[in-house]
């Protein structure tokens, strides 16, 4: 009977460790008017050097392919 209790306690500890991130996310999501991580900008609104370089590369390749 002691083994059953021991296995149950170990399973409970594993379950708590497995679901702790989910509980933390739910806790954070319920804060600040249902915004989990505060005020964040939507993707694409802020200028980015990487996005500018990729756009320049895409336009360069399109212009080279279009001249054939």
Residue pairs with C-beta under 8 A, 6 or more apart in sequence:
25 36
28 36
28 37
29 36
32 38
44 51
